[in-house]
Amino acid sequence: MPRLRCEHKKTHPTKEDIHSTRKVSTMKRPPGLKLYPALLSSQDIHNILQRPELPQSRPECPQLFRLFGDFGGKEASTPSPWMLEWGTRLQEQGFFSTTPNQYRLCDWIGDLSAQFKWHIDNKRHGKEILVISLTDQRRIGFRPPTGRGYYSVELNAGDAYLMRGASRWQWEHCVLPSGQSRSGGKSFILSAH
């Protein structure tokens, strides 16, 4: 079974789609969207998940994400050395034209995850956004400018996708919560502007 599973839908995701665990077929993806299965090793993932910078969500105090770096005046913490190391390494490998200066650690939990509807990331996040899944079975949807249909990909821990070009500026995307807890999973996001 392939690690990355993709599909193209002609309608918007239904409740059944969001909770589905069925296999899906590989279809043409949005222009500029690149998929990287197993970009990070299981040891890399384990090391990141042990970091104190991860959101510390509790039912009484949910925290979806933490920001590190330059977010154009939005309050953010200073990136940790390990984040900068990953940014430099990925830039040297050609994932970015410049070294990333924004880092986000996300935990898309429960109903809060479902509140992040279809959107295009703010311009302050730059022209290249790399999202690395830290957990298995994360489903991400992409919808064309027409708003008709959508393309989705399921990522496992270590898999990544890079948005640039049309997939970054014209296609909307969203986390498709899945499973009984409606979790969107955990991710490490790097971007450069």
C-alpha positions as CSV (number, residue, x, y, z in Angstrom):
1,M,0.0,0.0,0.0
2,P,1.5,3.4,-0.9
3,R,2.4,5.8,1.9
4,L,0.7,8.8,0.3
5,R,-2.9,8.3,-0.8
6,C,-4.5,10.9,-3.1
7,E,-7.9,11.4,-4.5
8,H,-9.9,13.9,-6.6
9,K,-13.5,14.5,-5.6
10,K,-16.2,16.2,-7.6
11,T,-18.0,17.5,-4.6
12,H,-17.2,19.0,-1.2
13,P,-16.1,16.6,1.5
14,T,-19.0,15.0,3.4
15,K,-19.1,13.8,6.9
16,E,-18.5,10.3,5.5
17,D,-15.5,11.5,3.5
18,I,-13.9,13.1,6.5
19,H,-14.3,9.9,8.6
20,S,-13.5,7.5,5.8
21,T,-10.5,5.1,6.0
22,R,-11.1,3.6,2.5
23,K,-8.3,3.4,0.0
24,V,-8.2,6.2,-2.6
25,S,-6.8,6.3,-6.1
26,T,-3.9,8.6,-7.2
27,M,-5.1,11.5,-9.4
28,K,-3.5,14.6,-10.8
29,R,-2.6,17.0,-8.0
30,P,-2.9,20.8,-8.0
31,P,-0.2,22.7,-10.0
32,G,2.8,23.5,-7.8
33,L,1.9,21.0,-5.1
34,K,4.8,18.5,-4.4
35,L,4.5,15.4,-2.2
36,Y,7.4,13.9,-0.4
37,P,6.8,10.5,1.2
38,A,9.0,9.7,4.2
39,L,10.9,13.0,4.1
40,L,11.7,12.6,7.8
41,S,12.7,9.3,9.4
42,S,10.8,7.8,12.3
43,Q,13.8,8.9,14.6
44,D,13.5,12.5,13.3
45,I,9.8,12.5,14.1
46,H,10.3,11.0,17.5
47,N,12.9,13.7,18.3
48,I,10.5,16.5,17.2
49,L,7.6,15.1,19.2
50,Q,9.8,15.1,22.3
51,R,10.4,18.9,22.0
52,P,9.0,21.2,24.7
53,E,7.9,23.7,21.9
54,L,5.0,21.5,20.8
55,P,1.6,22.8,21.7
56,Q,0.5,21.5,25.1
57,S,-3.2,21.1,24.5
58,R,-5.5,20.1,27.3
59,P,-9.4,19.9,27.0
60,E,-9.7,23.0,29.3
61,C,-7.0,25.0,27.4
62,P,-6.7,23.9,23.7
63,Q,-3.7,25.2,21.8
64,L,-3.7,24.4,18.0
65,F,-0.4,25.9,17.1
66,R,2.7,27.8,18.2
67,L,4.6,30.3,16.1
68,F,8.3,30.8,15.9
69,G,10.2,33.3,13.8
70,D,9.1,36.4,11.8
71,F,5.3,36.6,11.3
72,G,5.1,40.3,10.2
73,G,4.5,41.8,13.6
74,K,2.3,38.9,14.9
75,E,3.6,37.7,18.3
76,A,5.9,34.7,17.9
77,S,8.7,33.1,19.9
78,T,12.3,32.9,18.8
79,P,13.0,29.7,16.7
80,S,14.9,27.0,18.6
81,P,18.3,25.9,17.2
82,W,16.8,22.6,16.0
83,M,14.2,24.4,13.9
84,L,16.8,26.6,12.3
85,E,18.9,23.5,11.6
86,W,16.0,21.9,9.8
87,G,15.3,25.1,7.9
88,T,18.9,25.4,6.7
89,R,19.1,21.7,5.8
90,L,15.8,21.8,3.8
91,Q,16.9,25.0,2.0
92,E,20.3,23.4,1.1
93,Q,18.3,20.4,-0.3
94,G,16.4,22.7,-2.6
95,F,13.0,22.9,-0.8
96,F,13.2,26.6,-0.4
97,S,14.9,29.4,-2.4
98,T,15.8,31.2,0.8
99,T,16.2,29.9,4.4
100,P,12.8,29.6,6.2
101,N,12.1,32.3,8.7
102,Q,8.8,31.0,10.0
103,Y,8.2,27.8,11.9
104,R,4.8,26.5,13.2
105,L,4.2,23.5,15.3
106,C,0.5,22.4,15.1
107,D,-1.8,20.0,16.9
108,W,-5.0,19.9,15.0
109,I,-7.2,18.5,17.7
110,G,-10.9,17.7,17.9
111,D,-13.6,20.2,16.9
112,L,-11.1,23.1,16.9
113,S,-9.5,21.4,13.9
114,A,-12.8,21.4,12.0
115,Q,-13.1,25.2,12.5
116,F,-10.2,25.8,10.1
117,K,-12.3,25.9,6.9
118,W,-11.1,26.1,3.3
119,H,-8.5,28.9,3.1
120,I,-5.4,30.3,1.4
121,D,-2.6,31.1,3.9
122,N,-1.9,34.7,4.6
123,K,0.7,36.4,2.4
124,R,2.9,36.9,5.4
125,H,3.7,33.2,5.2
126,G,5.7,33.7,2.0
127,K,5.7,32.0,-1.4
128,E,6.8,28.5,-0.2
129,I,5.2,26.5,2.6
130,L,6.4,23.0,3.5
131,V,4.2,21.0,5.9
132,I,5.7,17.9,7.5
133,S,3.3,15.4,9.1
134,L,4.3,14.3,12.6
135,T,1.4,11.8,12.9
136,D,-0.2,9.1,10.7
137,Q,-3.4,9.4,8.7
138,R,-3.5,13.2,8.3
139,R,-5.9,14.1,5.5
140,I,-5.4,17.4,3.7
141,G,-7.8,18.7,1.1
142,F,-7.1,21.1,-1.8
143,R,-9.9,22.8,-3.8
144,P,-9.5,24.7,-7.1
145,P,-10.4,28.3,-7.6
146,T,-13.7,27.3,-9.1
147,G,-14.7,25.8,-5.7
148,R,-15.9,22.7,-7.4
149,G,-14.5,19.4,-6.3
150,Y,-11.4,18.8,-4.2
151,Y,-8.2,16.8,-4.2
152,S,-7.1,15.1,-1.0
153,V,-3.9,13.5,0.2
154,E,-3.4,11.3,3.3
155,L,0.0,11.7,5.0
156,N,1.7,9.5,7.5
157,A,4.4,10.6,10.0
158,G,7.4,11.9,8.1
159,D,5.5,12.6,4.8
160,A,5.4,16.2,3.6
161,Y,3.9,18.5,1.0
162,L,5.2,21.7,-0.4
163,M,2.9,24.4,-1.7
164,R,4.2,27.0,-4.2
165,G,2.8,28.6,-7.3
166,A,-0.9,27.9,-8.0
167,S,-1.3,25.5,-5.1
168,R,0.0,28.2,-2.8
169,W,-1.9,31.3,-4.2
170,Q,-5.0,30.0,-6.0
171,W,-6.1,26.7,-4.5
172,E,-7.7,26.6,-1.0
173,H,-6.7,23.9,1.4
174,C,-7.9,22.6,4.7
175,V,-7.2,19.9,7.3
176,L,-9.8,17.1,7.0
177,P,-10.3,15.9,10.6
178,S,-10.6,12.1,10.8
179,G,-11.2,9.3,13.2
180,Q,-13.4,9.2,16.3
181,S,-11.6,12.1,17.9
182,R,-11.9,14.2,14.7
183,S,-8.1,14.9,15.0
184,G,-6.3,16.6,12.2
185,G,-3.0,15.3,13.6
186,K,0.3,17.1,14.4
187,S,2.5,18.9,11.9
188,F,5.7,20.9,11.6
189,I,5.4,23.8,9.1
190,L,8.3,25.8,7.6
191,S,7.9,28.8,5.3
192,A,10.0,31.5,3.8
193,H,9.1,35.0,2.7
